[in-house]
Amino acid sequence: MVELKVNMLEKEAFAPFGDVIGPQDRDPDIAEDVIDFWPGVSDIDAGGNKIQLHWLEMKTVRDFECNEVERHTLTTEALIPMVGQAIVVFALSKDMEDPDSPVDISTAKAFYFDGSKAINMKKGVWHGLPFPLTEKVSFIVSFGEATHKDNLEIVELDETIKVNL
């Protein structure tokens, strides 16, 4: 019989087996008023296609008003809650098959993330930044390599979306 001591899940201890994905010990690549974002904290090799995992931390609780949305037309995007609870606004384009089609605000819906479920958005789905409901909110975000640089469209909405709890 082989007996094992249980190790804490730390970066150095797990390194021979893979990556530990969690809060980062370096400055974020993107630091804005409401978010910190660390792209490419781990790569998934999907048979030659590289999918990246990113770490997103929401910095502050703010008004539940969505003034801008973003989308990625070449890749799906997974949002995997790790810490806290949040609300995220999603919307469709007027024509989801047309990458130039604008957001259709009449399709907007807000969803509550309690930390027990993750989502994988279809290509081209518009979404806002998460609205934190707790002091600390963190997500693992997953999409194709360099999507945050090469396939990110952000638009300001003609009409503000107010989320009611």
ZIQUITA-V652196 format. One record per residue. RES is the residue in one small letter. SS is DSSP state (H for helix, E for strand, - for the rest). PSI is psi in degrees with one decimal (NA if undefined). BURIAL is b if it has 16 or more other C-alpha atoms within 10 Angstrom, else e. Layout:
BEGIN
RES&SS&PSI&BURIAL ; RES&SS&PSI&BURIAL
END
This chain:
BEGIN
m&-&136.7&e ; v&-&128.8&e ; e&-&138.5&e ; l&-&143.8&e ; k&-&139.6&e ; v&-&130.9&e ; n&-&151.3&e ; m&-&144.5&e ; l&-&86.8&e ; e&-&152.1&e ; k&H&-51.1&e ; e&H&-42.1&e ; a&H&-34.5&e ; f&H&-11.0&e ; a&-&-41.5&e ; p&-&-19.3&e ; f&-&-20.2&e ; g&-&-153.8&e ; d&-&141.5&e ; v&-&129.1&e ; i&-&117.2&e ; g&-&-162.8&b ; p&-&140.6&e ; q&-&151.4&e ; d&-&31.5&e ; r&-&166.0&e ; d&-&146.0&e ; p&-&150.3&b ; d&-&-32.9&e ; i&E&117.7&e ; a&E&115.8&e ; e&-&179.5&e ; d&-&-40.4&e ; v&-&-10.4&e ; i&E&154.9&b ; d&E&137.8&b ; f&E&126.4&b ; w&E&100.8&b ; p&E&152.9&b ; g&E&42.8&b ; v&E&-17.7&b ; s&E&149.4&b ; d&E&142.0&b ; i&E&123.0&b ; d&E&107.2&e ; a&E&60.2&e ; g&-&44.1&e ; g&-&-20.8&e ; n&E&125.0&e ; k&E&123.8&e ; i&E&135.9&b ; q&E&147.1&b ; l&E&137.0&b ; h&E&155.0&b ; w&E&126.8&b ; l&E&126.6&b ; e&E&128.2&b ; m&E&132.9&b ; k&-&-27.2&b ; t&-&149.5&b ; v&-&134.8&b ; r&-&171.3&e ; d&-&146.4&e ; f&-&59.6&b ; e&E&123.7&e ; c&E&115.2&b ; n&E&-16.3&e ; e&E&153.9&b ; v&E&163.5&b ; e&E&163.8&b ; r&E&165.8&b ; h&-&119.8&b ; t&-&-11.0&b ; l&-&-6.1&b ; t&-&152.5&b ; t&-&168.0&b ; e&E&127.4&b ; a&E&137.6&b ; l&E&117.6&b ; i&E&104.6&b ; p&E&137.2&b ; m&E&-38.6&b ; v&E&134.2&b ; g&-&-172.1&b ; q&-&148.3&b ; a&E&168.1&b ; i&E&138.7&b ; v&E&136.1&b ; v&E&135.4&b ; f&E&151.2&b ; a&E&161.5&b ; l&E&165.9&b ; s&E&163.5&b ; k&-&-34.1&e ; d&-&102.4&e ; m&-&-17.0&b ; e&-&-14.2&e ; d&-&112.0&e ; p&-&-12.5&e ; d&-&-0.8&e ; s&-&134.2&e ; p&-&167.2&e ; v&E&140.8&b ; d&E&97.9&e ; i&E&-22.5&b ; s&E&-15.1&e ; t&E&-2.2&e ; a&E&139.0&e ; k&E&146.3&e ; a&E&136.5&b ; f&E&143.2&e ; y&E&125.1&e ; f&E&108.8&b ; d&-&-1.2&e ; g&-&-5.0&b ; s&-&-9.7&e ; k&-&151.0&e ; a&-&168.3&b ; i&E&158.2&e ; n&E&108.5&e ; m&E&145.5&b ; k&-&159.5&b ; k&-&138.0&b ; g&-&0.3&b ; v&-&127.6&b ; w&E&143.2&b ; h&E&149.5&b ; g&-&172.6&b ; l&-&147.9&b ; p&-&142.9&b ; f&E&110.1&b ; p&E&139.8&b ; l&-&-13.5&b ; t&-&164.7&e ; e&-&-36.8&e ; k&-&130.0&e ; v&E&126.0&b ; s&E&144.2&b ; f&E&148.8&b ; i&E&130.1&b ; v&E&135.4&b ; s&E&126.8&b ; f&E&179.4&b ; g&E&155.7&b ; e&-&133.6&b ; a&-&14.4&e ; t&H&-38.7&b ; h&H&-14.9&e ; k&H&-43.7&e ; d&H&-14.3&e ; n&-&52.6&e ; l&-&118.8&e ; e&E&122.5&e ; i&E&130.7&e ; v&E&145.0&e ; e&E&134.2&e ; l&E&145.4&e ; d&E&-28.3&e ; e&E&132.0&e ; t&E&139.5&e ; i&E&119.9&b ; k&E&124.7&e ; v&-&126.9&b ; n&-&132.7&e ; l&-&NA&e
END
